[in-house]
Amino acid sequence: MAEATMTRGDEVVFERLDLADVLGIWRNAKGRILGIHGQEGGTSPTVDVKFDGHETLQRYLPDLFRRVQ
């Protein structure tokens, strides 16, 4: 599961290119994980991701992104 491998500050790209297109963000743009929510307490984790020139994406599912190695 993606959220287990992502931490704050990780560089990510879109796993789902259709989402990048819908949001108007370049398909290969690299973003940074700003925050991770819900890791404890039984809720599904979500992440905040910032791409340069775009508003922060708040509480998106981690599976929509993949970490850049």
N, CA, C and O atoms as a Maestro MAE file, in Angstrom:
{
 s_m_m2io_version
 :::
 2.0.0
}

f_m_ct {
 s_m_title
 :::
 protein
 m_atom[276] {
  # First column is atom index #
  i_m_mmod_type
  r_m_x_coord
  r_m_y_coord
  r_m_z_coord
  i_m_residue_number
  s_m_chain_name
  s_m_pdb_residue_name
  s_m_pdb_atom_name
  i_m_atomic_number
  :::
  1 25 0.836 -1.178 0.000 1 A "MET " " N  " 7
  2 3 0.000 0.000 0.000 1 A "MET " " CA " 6
  3 2 0.886 1.249 0.000 1 A "MET " " C  " 6
  4 15 1.874 1.301 0.732 1 A "MET " " O  " 8
  5 25 0.555 2.226 -0.788 2 A "ALA " " N  " 7
  6 3 1.411 3.394 -0.990 2 A "ALA " " CA " 6
  7 2 1.647 4.197 0.274 2 A "ALA " " C  " 6
  8 15 2.768 4.650 0.507 2 A "ALA " " O  " 8
  9 25 0.615 4.388 1.108 3 A "GLU " " N  " 7
  10 3 0.772 5.255 2.267 3 A "GLU " " CA " 6
  11 2 1.832 4.760 3.235 3 A "GLU " " C  " 6
  12 15 2.405 5.563 3.971 3 A "GLU " " O  " 8
  13 25 2.107 3.471 3.257 4 A "ALA " " N  " 7
  14 3 3.107 2.927 4.172 4 A "ALA " " CA " 6
  15 2 4.514 3.373 3.781 4 A "ALA " " C  " 6
  16 15 5.404 3.409 4.630 4 A "ALA " " O  " 8
  17 25 4.725 3.707 2.526 5 A "THR " " N  " 7
  18 3 6.056 4.060 2.069 5 A "THR " " CA " 6
  19 2 6.267 5.566 1.925 5 A "THR " " C  " 6
  20 15 7.396 6.001 1.699 5 A "THR " " O  " 8
  21 25 5.222 6.365 2.049 6 A "MET " " N  " 7
  22 3 5.344 7.808 1.898 6 A "MET " " CA " 6
  23 2 5.510 8.486 3.249 6 A "MET " " C  " 6
  24 15 4.858 8.129 4.231 6 A "MET " " O  " 8
  25 25 6.396 9.469 3.274 7 A "THR " " N  " 7
  26 3 6.571 10.279 4.463 7 A "THR " " CA " 6
  27 2 6.590 11.741 4.050 7 A "THR " " C  " 6
  28 15 6.773 12.069 2.877 7 A "THR " " O  " 8
  29 25 6.399 12.607 5.023 8 A "ARG " " N  " 7
  30 3 6.410 14.041 4.757 8 A "ARG " " CA " 6
  31 2 7.742 14.425 4.102 8 A "ARG " " C  " 6
  32 15 8.811 14.002 4.542 8 A "ARG " " O  " 8
  33 25 7.653 15.225 3.058 9 A "GLY " " N  " 7
  34 3 8.841 15.669 2.331 9 A "GLY " " CA " 6
  35 2 9.180 14.826 1.122 9 A "GLY " " C  " 6
  36 15 9.997 15.239 0.299 9 A "GLY " " O  " 8
  37 25 8.569 13.641 0.987 10 A "ASP " " N  " 7
  38 3 8.829 12.798 -0.177 10 A "ASP " " CA " 6
  39 2 8.397 13.498 -1.456 10 A "ASP " " C  " 6
  40 15 7.396 14.215 -1.486 10 A "ASP " " O  " 8
  41 25 9.162 13.277 -2.497 11 A "GLU " " N  " 7
  42 3 8.811 13.778 -3.817 11 A "GLU " " CA " 6
  43 2 7.953 12.719 -4.504 11 A "GLU " " C  " 6
  44 15 8.286 11.534 -4.492 11 A "GLU " " O  " 8
  45 25 6.844 13.159 -5.103 12 A "VAL " " N  " 7
  46 3 5.913 12.228 -5.745 12 A "VAL " " CA " 6
  47 2 5.497 12.745 -7.119 12 A "VAL " " C  " 6
  48 15 5.609 13.933 -7.420 12 A "VAL " " O  " 8
  49 25 5.017 11.824 -7.937 13 A "VAL " " N  " 7
  50 3 4.396 12.135 -9.221 13 A "VAL " " CA " 6
  51 2 3.040 11.439 -9.231 13 A "VAL " " C  " 6
  52 15 2.773 10.581 -8.390 13 A "VAL " " O  " 8
  53 25 2.195 11.805 -10.172 14 A "PHE " " N  " 7
  54 3 0.886 11.183 -10.277 14 A "PHE " " CA " 6
  55 2 1.016 9.745 -10.745 14 A "PHE " " C  " 6
  56 15 1.706 9.464 -11.726 14 A "PHE " " O  " 8
  57 25 0.364 8.851 -10.056 15 A "GLU " " N  " 7
  58 3 0.203 7.466 -10.509 15 A "GLU " " CA " 6
  59 2 -0.936 7.418 -11.519 15 A "GLU " " C  " 6
  60 15 -0.898 6.652 -12.482 15 A "GLU " " O  " 8
  61 25 -1.950 8.247 -11.284 16 A "ARG " " N  " 7
  62 3 -3.133 8.318 -12.142 16 A "ARG " " CA " 6
  63 2 -3.015 9.545 -13.035 16 A "ARG " " C  " 6
  64 15 -3.312 10.659 -12.602 16 A "ARG " " O  " 8
  65 25 -2.586 9.351 -14.268 17 A "LEU " " N  " 7
  66 3 -2.379 10.475 -15.178 17 A "LEU " " CA " 6
  67 2 -3.683 11.162 -15.553 17 A "LEU " " C  " 6
  68 15 -3.681 12.348 -15.885 17 A "LEU " " O  " 8
  69 25 -4.797 10.437 -15.506 18 A "ASP " " N  " 7
  70 3 -6.086 11.060 -15.786 18 A "ASP " " CA " 6
  71 2 -6.402 12.126 -14.740 18 A "ASP " " C  " 6
  72 15 -7.007 13.148 -15.064 18 A "ASP " " O  " 8
  73 25 -6.004 11.902 -13.506 19 A "LEU " " N  " 7
  74 3 -6.222 12.899 -12.457 19 A "LEU " " CA " 6
  75 2 -5.375 14.144 -12.711 19 A "LEU " " C  " 6
  76 15 -5.853 15.265 -12.539 19 A "LEU " " O  " 8
  77 25 -4.144 13.955 -13.112 20 A "ALA " " N  " 7
  78 3 -3.283 15.097 -13.442 20 A "ALA " " CA " 6
  79 2 -3.939 15.937 -14.533 20 A "ALA " " C  " 6
  80 15 -3.968 17.164 -14.445 20 A "ALA " " O  " 8
  81 25 -4.459 15.282 -15.548 21 A "ASP " " N  " 7
  82 3 -5.114 15.992 -16.650 21 A "ASP " " CA " 6
  83 2 -6.331 16.776 -16.164 21 A "ASP " " C  " 6
  84 15 -6.518 17.934 -16.539 21 A "ASP " " O  " 8
  85 25 -7.155 16.146 -15.332 22 A "VAL " " N  " 7
  86 3 -8.359 16.807 -14.819 22 A "VAL " " CA " 6
  87 2 -7.986 18.032 -13.992 22 A "VAL " " C  " 6
  88 15 -8.648 19.066 -14.075 22 A "VAL " " O  " 8
  89 25 -6.925 17.917 -13.193 23 A "LEU " " N  " 7
  90 3 -6.504 19.024 -12.334 23 A "LEU " " CA " 6
  91 2 -5.692 20.086 -13.072 23 A "LEU " " C  " 6
  92 15 -5.397 21.144 -12.516 23 A "LEU " " O  " 8
  93 25 -5.331 19.804 -14.323 24 A "GLY " " N  " 7
  94 3 -4.562 20.765 -15.108 24 A "GLY " " CA " 6
  95 2 -3.112 20.865 -14.679 24 A "GLY " " C  " 6
  96 15 -2.477 21.907 -14.843 24 A "GLY " " O  " 8
  97 25 -2.591 19.779 -14.131 25 A "ILE " " N  " 7
  98 3 -1.188 19.731 -13.697 25 A "ILE " " CA " 6
  99 2 -0.432 18.849 -14.674 25 A "ILE " " C  " 6
  100 15 -0.907 17.782 -15.063 25 A "ILE " " O  " 8
  101 25 0.733 19.298 -15.058 26 A "TRP " " N  " 7
  102 3 1.567 18.552 -16.001 26 A "TRP " " CA " 6
  103 2 1.730 17.122 -15.522 26 A "TRP " " C  " 6
  104 15 2.012 16.893 -14.346 26 A "TRP " " O  " 8
  105 25 1.557 16.159 -16.411 27 A "ARG " " N  " 7
  106 3 1.566 14.737 -16.075 27 A "ARG " " CA " 6
  107 2 2.820 14.278 -15.341 27 A "ARG " " C  " 6
  108 15 2.736 13.409 -14.473 27 A "ARG " " O  " 8
  109 25 3.967 14.835 -15.665 28 A "ASN " " N  " 7
  110 3 5.223 14.412 -15.041 28 A "ASN " " CA " 6
  111 2 5.709 15.377 -13.965 28 A "ASN " " C  " 6
  112 15 6.854 15.292 -13.522 28 A "ASN " " O  " 8
  113 25 4.836 16.298 -13.546 29 A "ALA " " N  " 7
  114 3 5.220 17.260 -12.510 29 A "ALA " " CA " 6
  115 2 5.511 16.529 -11.206 29 A "ALA " " C  " 6
  116 15 4.836 15.563 -10.850 29 A "ALA " " O  " 8
  117 25 6.526 17.008 -10.508 30 A "LYS " " N  " 7
  118 3 6.877 16.430 -9.214 30 A "LYS " " CA " 6
  119 2 6.337 17.313 -8.107 30 A "LYS " " C  " 6
  120 15 6.510 18.532 -8.121 30 A "LYS " " O  " 8
  121 25 5.680 16.678 -7.147 31 A "GLY " " N  " 7
  122 3 5.153 17.375 -5.991 31 A "GLY " " CA " 6
  123 2 5.823 16.867 -4.726 31 A "GLY " " C  " 6
  124 15 6.612 15.923 -4.765 31 A "GLY " " O  " 8
  125 25 5.502 17.503 -3.602 32 A "ARG " " N  " 7
  126 3 6.043 17.105 -2.299 32 A "ARG " " CA " 6
  127 2 4.899 16.806 -1.343 32 A "ARG " " C  " 6
  128 15 3.891 17.511 -1.324 32 A "ARG " " O  " 8
  129 25 5.067 15.752 -0.551 33 A "ILE " " N  " 7
  130 3 4.117 15.429 0.500 33 A "ILE " " CA " 6
  131 2 4.297 16.454 1.613 33 A "ILE " " C  " 6
  132 15 5.382 16.563 2.185 33 A "ILE " " O  " 8
  133 25 3.242 17.208 1.926 34 A "LEU " " N  " 7
  134 3 3.292 18.205 2.991 34 A "LEU " " CA " 6
  135 2 2.754 17.658 4.303 34 A "LEU " " C  " 6
  136 15 3.196 18.065 5.378 34 A "LEU " " O  " 8
  137 25 1.815 16.748 4.219 35 A "GLY " " N  " 7
  138 3 1.214 16.214 5.424 35 A "GLY " " CA " 6
  139 2 0.547 14.886 5.160 35 A "GLY " " C  " 6
  140 15 0.131 14.592 4.039 35 A "GLY " " O  " 8
  141 25 0.451 14.082 6.214 36 A "ILE " " N  " 7
  142 3 -0.215 12.787 6.152 36 A "ILE " " CA " 6
  143 2 -1.230 12.768 7.282 36 A "ILE " " C  " 6
  144 15 -0.901 13.083 8.426 36 A "ILE " " O  " 8
  145 25 -2.464 12.397 6.959 37 A "HIS " " N  " 7
  146 3 -3.560 12.416 7.926 37 A "HIS " " CA " 6
  147 2 -4.147 11.023 8.104 37 A "HIS " " C  " 6
  148 15 -4.186 10.234 7.160 37 A "HIS " " O  " 8
  149 25 -4.604 10.725 9.314 38 A "GLY " " N  " 7
  150 3 -5.377 9.520 9.563 38 A "GLY " " CA " 6
  151 2 -4.599 8.230 9.628 38 A "GLY " " C  " 6
  152 15 -5.172 7.163 9.411 38 A "GLY " " O  " 8
  153 25 -3.322 8.286 9.917 39 A "GLN " " N  " 7
  154 3 -2.553 7.048 9.996 39 A "GLN " " CA " 6
  155 2 -2.911 6.240 11.232 39 A "GLN " " C  " 6
  156 15 -2.744 5.020 11.246 39 A "GLN " " O  " 8
  157 25 -3.392 6.893 12.251 40 A "GLU " " N  " 7
  158 3 -3.840 6.164 13.426 40 A "GLU " " CA " 6
  159 2 -5.327 6.443 13.623 40 A "GLU " " C  " 6
  160 15 -5.844 7.437 13.112 40 A "GLU " " O  " 8
  161 25 -5.988 5.610 14.329 41 A "GLY " " N  " 7
  162 3 -7.402 5.837 14.594 41 A "GLY " " CA " 6
  163 2 -8.347 5.132 13.632 41 A "GLY " " C  " 6
  164 15 -9.556 5.355 13.697 41 A "GLY " " O  " 8
  165 25 -7.839 4.293 12.746 42 A "GLY " " N  " 7
  166 3 -8.692 3.478 11.896 42 A "GLY " " CA " 6
  167 2 -9.238 4.137 10.645 42 A "GLY " " C  " 6
  168 15 -9.936 3.480 9.872 42 A "GLY " " O  " 8
  169 25 -8.946 5.417 10.413 43 A "THR " " N  " 7
  170 3 -9.431 6.044 9.182 43 A "THR " " CA " 6
  171 2 -8.424 5.801 8.058 43 A "THR " " C  " 6
  172 15 -7.241 5.564 8.304 43 A "THR " " O  " 8
  173 25 -8.910 5.862 6.843 44 A "SER " " N  " 7
  174 3 -8.016 5.696 5.701 44 A "SER " " CA " 6
  175 2 -7.080 6.899 5.606 44 A "SER " " C  " 6
  176 15 -7.538 8.041 5.652 44 A "SER " " O  " 8
  177 25 -5.786 6.658 5.476 45 A "PRO " " N  " 7
  178 3 -4.844 7.767 5.384 45 A "PRO " " CA " 6
  179 2 -5.067 8.603 4.128 45 A "PRO " " C  " 6
  180 15 -5.460 8.088 3.081 45 A "PRO " " O  " 8
  181 25 -4.813 9.883 4.252 46 A "THR " " N  " 7
  182 3 -4.811 10.800 3.119 46 A "THR " " CA " 6
  183 2 -3.557 11.648 3.199 46 A "THR " " C  " 6
  184 15 -2.933 11.745 4.255 46 A "THR " " O  " 8
  185 25 -3.184 12.266 2.076 47 A "VAL " " N  " 7
  186 3 -1.989 13.097 2.028 47 A "VAL " " CA " 6
  187 2 -2.303 14.457 1.431 47 A "VAL " " C  " 6
  188 15 -3.218 14.604 0.621 47 A "VAL " " O  " 8
  189 25 -1.521 15.454 1.850 48 A "ASP " " N  " 7
  190 3 -1.539 16.779 1.237 48 A "ASP " " CA " 6
  191 2 -0.301 16.859 0.355 48 A "ASP " " C  " 6
  192 15 0.808 16.559 0.797 48 A "ASP " " O  " 8
  193 25 -0.499 17.265 -0.896 49 A "VAL " " N  " 7
  194 3 0.600 17.316 -1.858 49 A "VAL " " CA " 6
  195 2 0.639 18.696 -2.494 49 A "VAL " " C  " 6
  196 15 -0.402 19.245 -2.855 49 A "VAL " " O  " 8
  197 25 1.830 19.258 -2.634 50 A "LYS " " N  " 7
  198 3 2.011 20.577 -3.248 50 A "LYS " " CA " 6
  199 2 2.809 20.441 -4.528 50 A "LYS " " C  " 6
  200 15 3.917 19.904 -4.529 50 A "LYS " " O  " 8
  201 25 2.240 20.929 -5.614 51 A "PHE " " N  " 7
  202 3 2.919 21.031 -6.903 51 A "PHE " " CA " 6
  203 2 3.179 22.505 -7.159 51 A "PHE " " C  " 6
  204 15 2.286 23.325 -6.946 51 A "PHE " " O  " 8
  205 25 4.374 22.866 -7.610 52 A "ASP " " N  " 7
  206 3 4.697 24.264 -7.881 52 A "ASP " " CA " 6
  207 2 3.670 24.877 -8.822 52 A "ASP " " C  " 6
  208 15 3.316 24.292 -9.845 52 A "ASP " " O  " 8
  209 25 3.198 26.062 -8.460 53 A "GLY " " N  " 7
  210 3 2.263 26.790 -9.300 53 A "GLY " " CA " 6
  211 2 0.813 26.370 -9.143 53 A "GLY " " C  " 6
  212 15 -0.048 26.853 -9.879 53 A "GLY " " O  " 8
  213 25 0.522 25.479 -8.198 54 A "HIS " " N  " 7
  214 3 -0.845 24.991 -8.000 54 A "HIS " " CA " 6
  215 2 -1.193 25.036 -6.524 54 A "HIS " " C  " 6
  216 15 -0.313 24.991 -5.665 54 A "HIS " " O  " 8
  217 25 -2.483 25.124 -6.239 55 A "GLU " " N  " 7
  218 3 -2.944 25.049 -4.857 55 A "GLU " " CA " 6
  219 2 -2.563 23.692 -4.269 55 A "GLU " " C  " 6
  220 15 -2.402 22.716 -5.002 55 A "GLU " " O  " 8
  221 25 -2.422 23.636 -2.964 56 A "THR " " N  " 7
  222 3 -2.118 22.368 -2.300 56 A "THR " " CA " 6
  223 2 -3.308 21.422 -2.436 56 A "THR " " C  " 6
  224 15 -4.444 21.798 -2.149 56 A "THR " " O  " 8
  225 25 -3.042 20.211 -2.869 57 A "LEU " " N  " 7
  226 3 -4.067 19.176 -2.930 57 A "LEU " " CA " 6
  227 2 -4.197 18.611 -1.525 57 A "LEU " " C  " 6
  228 15 -3.243 18.043 -0.993 57 A "LEU " " O  " 8
  229 25 -5.355 18.759 -0.926 58 A "GLN " " N  " 7
  230 3 -5.541 18.365 0.471 58 A "GLN " " CA " 6
  231 2 -6.355 17.091 0.596 58 A "GLN " " C  " 6
  232 15 -7.430 16.948 0.014 58 A "GLN " " O  " 8
  233 25 -5.809 16.178 1.371 59 A "ARG " " N  " 7
  234 3 -6.478 14.918 1.738 59 A "ARG " " CA " 6
  235 2 -6.819 14.044 0.530 59 A "ARG " " C  " 6
  236 15 -7.947 13.574 0.381 59 A "ARG " " O  " 8
  237 25 -5.824 13.840 -0.321 60 A "TYR " " N  " 7
  238 3 -5.971 12.923 -1.443 60 A "TYR " " CA " 6
  239 2 -5.482 11.538 -1.029 60 A "TYR " " C  " 6
  240 15 -4.635 11.413 -0.145 60 A "TYR " " O  " 8
  241 25 -6.016 10.501 -1.669 61 A "LEU " " N  " 7
  242 3 -5.582 9.142 -1.373 61 A "LEU " " CA " 6
  243 2 -4.143 8.939 -1.854 61 A "LEU " " C  " 6
  244 15 -3.807 9.320 -2.975 61 A "LEU " " O  " 8
  245 25 -3.303 8.347 -1.022 62 A "PRO " " N  " 7
  246 3 -1.904 8.139 -1.405 62 A "PRO " " CA " 6
  247 2 -1.741 7.303 -2.667 62 A "PRO " " C  " 6
  248 15 -0.759 7.470 -3.390 62 A "PRO " " O  " 8
  249 25 -2.684 6.405 -2.946 63 A "ASP " " N  " 7
  250 3 -2.566 5.549 -4.124 63 A "ASP " " CA " 6
  251 2 -2.648 6.323 -5.442 63 A "ASP " " C  " 6
  252 15 -2.362 5.767 -6.503 63 A "ASP " " O  " 8
  253 25 -3.031 7.591 -5.384 64 A "LEU " " N  " 7
  254 3 -3.097 8.398 -6.600 64 A "LEU " " CA " 6
  255 2 -1.721 8.906 -7.016 64 A "LEU " " C  " 6
  256 15 -1.560 9.475 -8.095 64 A "LEU " " O  " 8
  257 25 -0.730 8.694 -6.149 65 A "PHE " " N  " 7
  258 3 0.632 9.185 -6.383 65 A "PHE " " CA " 6
  259 2 1.620 8.036 -6.208 65 A "PHE " " C  " 6
  260 15 1.316 7.020 -5.583 65 A "PHE " " O  " 8
  261 25 2.796 8.223 -6.770 66 A "ARG " " N  " 7
  262 3 3.882 7.272 -6.482 66 A "ARG " " CA " 6
  263 2 5.127 8.070 -6.124 66 A "ARG " " C  " 6
  264 15 5.382 9.144 -6.669 66 A "ARG " " O  " 8
  265 25 5.875 7.526 -5.213 67 A "ARG " " N  " 7
  266 3 7.084 8.174 -4.719 67 A "ARG " " CA " 6
  267 2 8.160 8.135 -5.801 67 A "ARG " " C  " 6
  268 15 8.321 7.133 -6.497 67 A "ARG " " O  " 8
  269 25 8.894 9.240 -5.931 68 A "VAL " " N  " 7
  270 3 10.005 9.308 -6.865 68 A "VAL " " CA " 6
  271 2 11.231 8.760 -6.149 68 A "VAL " " C  " 6
  272 15 11.570 9.201 -5.051 68 A "VAL " " O  " 8
  273 25 11.881 7.811 -6.769 69 A "GLN " " N  " 7
  274 3 13.042 7.169 -6.140 69 A "GLN " " CA " 6
  275 2 14.279 8.013 -6.231 69 A "GLN " " C  " 6
  276 15 15.338 7.611 -5.749 69 A "GLN " " O  " 8
  :::
 }
 m_bond[275] {
  # First column is bond index #
  i_m_from
  i_m_to
  i_m_order
  :::
  1 1 2 1
  2 2 3 1
  3 3 4 2
  4 3 5 1
  5 5 6 1
  6 6 7 1
  7 7 8 2
  8 7 9 1
  9 9 10 1
  10 10 11 1
  11 11 12 2
  12 11 13 1
  13 13 14 1
  14 14 15 1
  15 15 16 2
  16 15 17 1
  17 17 18 1
  18 18 19 1
  19 19 20 2
  20 19 21 1
  21 21 22 1
  22 22 23 1
  23 23 24 2
  24 23 25 1
  25 25 26 1
  26 26 27 1
  27 27 28 2
  28 27 29 1
  29 29 30 1
  30 30 31 1
  31 31 32 2
  32 31 33 1
  33 33 34 1
  34 34 35 1
  35 35 36 2
  36 35 37 1
  37 37 38 1
  38 38 39 1
  39 39 40 2
  40 39 41 1
  41 41 42 1
  42 42 43 1
  43 43 44 2
  44 43 45 1
  45 45 46 1
  46 46 47 1
  47 47 48 2
  48 47 49 1
  49 49 50 1
  50 50 51 1
  51 51 52 2
  52 51 53 1
  53 53 54 1
  54 54 55 1
  55 55 56 2
  56 55 57 1
  57 57 58 1
  58 58 59 1
  59 59 60 2
  60 59 61 1
  61 61 62 1
  62 62 63 1
  63 63 64 2
  64 63 65 1
  65 65 66 1
  66 66 67 1
  67 67 68 2
  68 67 69 1
  69 69 70 1
  70 70 71 1
  71 71 72 2
  72 71 73 1
  73 73 74 1
  74 74 75 1
  75 75 76 2
  76 75 77 1
  77 77 78 1
  78 78 79 1
  79 79 80 2
  80 79 81 1
  81 81 82 1
  82 82 83 1
  83 83 84 2
  84 83 85 1
  85 85 86 1
  86 86 87 1
  87 87 88 2
  88 87 89 1
  89 89 90 1
  90 90 91 1
  91 91 92 2
  92 91 93 1
  93 93 94 1
  94 94 95 1
  95 95 96 2
  96 95 97 1
  97 97 98 1
  98 98 99 1
  99 99 100 2
  100 99 101 1
  101 101 102 1
  102 102 103 1
  103 103 104 2
  104 103 105 1
  105 105 106 1
  106 106 107 1
  107 107 108 2
  108 107 109 1
  109 109 110 1
  110 110 111 1
  111 111 112 2
  112 111 113 1
  113 113 114 1
  114 114 115 1
  115 115 116 2
  116 115 117 1
  117 117 118 1
  118 118 119 1
  119 119 120 2
  120 119 121 1
  121 121 122 1
  122 122 123 1
  123 123 124 2
  124 123 125 1
  125 125 126 1
  126 126 127 1
  127 127 128 2
  128 127 129 1
  129 129 130 1
  130 130 131 1
  131 131 132 2
  132 131 133 1
  133 133 134 1
  134 134 135 1
  135 135 136 2
  136 135 137 1
  137 137 138 1
  138 138 139 1
  139 139 140 2
  140 139 141 1
  141 141 142 1
  142 142 143 1
  143 143 144 2
  144 143 145 1
  145 145 146 1
  146 146 147 1
  147 147 148 2
  148 147 149 1
  149 149 150 1
  150 150 151 1
  151 151 152 2
  152 151 153 1
  153 153 154 1
  154 154 155 1
  155 155 156 2
  156 155 157 1
  157 157 158 1
  158 158 159 1
  159 159 160 2
  160 159 161 1
  161 161 162 1
  162 162 163 1
  163 163 164 2
  164 163 165 1
  165 165 166 1
  166 166 167 1
  167 167 168 2
  168 167 169 1
  169 169 170 1
  170 170 171 1
  171 171 172 2
  172 171 173 1
  173 173 174 1
  174 174 175 1
  175 175 176 2
  176 175 177 1
  177 177 178 1
  178 178 179 1
  179 179 180 2
  180 179 181 1
  181 181 182 1
  182 182 183 1
  183 183 184 2
  184 183 185 1
  185 185 186 1
  186 186 187 1
  187 187 188 2
  188 187 189 1
  189 189 190 1
  190 190 191 1
  191 191 192 2
  192 191 193 1
  193 193 194 1
  194 194 195 1
  195 195 196 2
  196 195 197 1
  197 197 198 1
  198 198 199 1
  199 199 200 2
  200 199 201 1
  201 201 202 1
  202 202 203 1
  203 203 204 2
  204 203 205 1
  205 205 206 1
  206 206 207 1
  207 207 208 2
  208 207 209 1
  209 209 210 1
  210 210 211 1
  211 211 212 2
  212 211 213 1
  213 213 214 1
  214 214 215 1
  215 215 216 2
  216 215 217 1
  217 217 218 1
  218 218 219 1
  219 219 220 2
  220 219 221 1
  221 221 222 1
  222 222 223 1
  223 223 224 2
  224 223 225 1
  225 225 226 1
  226 226 227 1
  227 227 228 2
  228 227 229 1
  229 229 230 1
  230 230 231 1
  231 231 232 2
  232 231 233 1
  233 233 234 1
  234 234 235 1
  235 235 236 2
  236 235 237 1
  237 237 238 1
  238 238 239 1
  239 239 240 2
  240 239 241 1
  241 241 242 1
  242 242 243 1
  243 243 244 2
  244 243 245 1
  245 245 246 1
  246 246 247 1
  247 247 248 2
  248 247 249 1
  249 249 250 1
  250 250 251 1
  251 251 252 2
  252 251 253 1
  253 253 254 1
  254 254 255 1
  255 255 256 2
  256 255 257 1
  257 257 258 1
  258 258 259 1
  259 259 260 2
  260 259 261 1
  261 261 262 1
  262 262 263 1
  263 263 264 2
  264 263 265 1
  265 265 266 1
  266 266 267 1
  267 267 268 2
  268 267 269 1
  269 269 270 1
  270 270 271 1
  271 271 272 2
  272 271 273 1
  273 273 274 1
  274 274 275 1
  275 275 276 2
  :::
 }
}
